[in-house]
């Protein structure tokens, strides 16, 4: 077990030896055998049609999916901690095949569930194993009814490997090979697209941001037609599948994946648009702070104020634990357990993958949190965010695996909630205006992403698919759609230099599994802010409701969760306006504190 305060996680406690683990290899072998037996049982059920056999199959599929999910997340952890480990890469490929085989079985089960009469389904619900997972299985039953016959769905799945998935892989490979030439410290060096984009957005030197942004756009422009070809084929494949299934609504798949109704989504977007003046007021103030007449896309997320305060890892852990305990003993105890048991990988070293995530280990009933800690306040906020995911996992691990499945729109609830606990405390405890402004800006940046940038991406993607129905689009036409979406947003009249190639640098547009992948994060951000507002209002009496909300996040729609645990109708504007209030308050405070600084 990792020592208290250790910056390295313990993967050996899950599968000793990691990529060399005998237990891991045994689990993979046994899973292959279980999948083979499941296929045989499915064939037997089709001949006999005995419900007890179907119940047995569903139980075994649930167990196999649980094991496969843990293996895949474990291997992602191992790969992220050591990006050069080729043995892990091979095991990840093996894991992908296991998941594909399970997907094939699930297609058949979905069709079997969909073919049941209401009388047969009600009889099946008499089995406790089925009743426990009723919500999830009814979703799958409806999904089957909305799809093509099983053999055609299997054909689509097979064709997608070299079609849908093939184009996504081509995008990943092509963009990873591009290099952006930049001058830094008097020398020219080559950056990846991701590195250049981060430098362009977050560098504290405005001239450097401008130079990198120009270089990034130059390379994107040179390769725009190739990326347009990839995006055209991904959008075209998705539209063809929708047409074959008889789906005439572009958002059908996304709404169902995220368990949210269109009326709710549109009400949220309308509320955001009606209040975009608050984001505009921040950008106007930011232009004054930067002492420029107008700003470019590369200025939006760059820090105007920076916190010079550094923290040790021990101080960061203590901060998270303390603030978690302030909300509830259960949440605080979870954070202590995560640190004590070696669930967190935070060391700042070169052989790690970038980014941060939380991996769920449903068989072990544990999580693993990945980040790189460099001593900044933002690192503490990231740590809290990912541990929030871990707390959500811990509560769901007590539920059947099928009932652990949640949409992105509620998956961010606990993480954003935990982030708010730590960031708000830091803002309140800041001992000078510069420090407080840096922390306020950190909070506002999240709002700019979720309330400003992601709605732009949503508008763009909607218009892209509408245009793609009429034929192929050139790189220039796609860039024009991007610019129009940006111009019709909080950018209007303030941001002069648009990021017309955001459609190239945003990987979510090329994701085959999830259409309109970006907008659920805005739903999650807003929903969590609404939950957080209720927690602040009710104090300790809300702790039990909060845990129950998380516990049932795999069993209810977003609307049902809000009605049951918050007592609100989120298809009305009031809830979303409440969710906007933390952003309004943060920007107002930022403007107040920065007023005297811009007059100097």
PyMOL commands that set and color helices and strands:
alter all, ss='L'
color gray80, all
select helices_A, chain A and resi 18-20+22-48+51-81+86-115+118-124+128-131+134-145+150-162+164-177+193-202+206-222+224-245+252-257+262-274+277-290+297-299+313-327+329-340+377-396+401-404+408-411+413-429+433-468+475-487+502-505+507-510+519-551+558-565+573-598
alter helices_A, ss='H'
color red, helices_A
select strands_A, chain A and resi 179-184+187-192+295-296+344-345+357-361+366-370+495-497
alter strands_A, ss='S'
color yellow, strands_A
deselect
rebuild
show_as cartoon
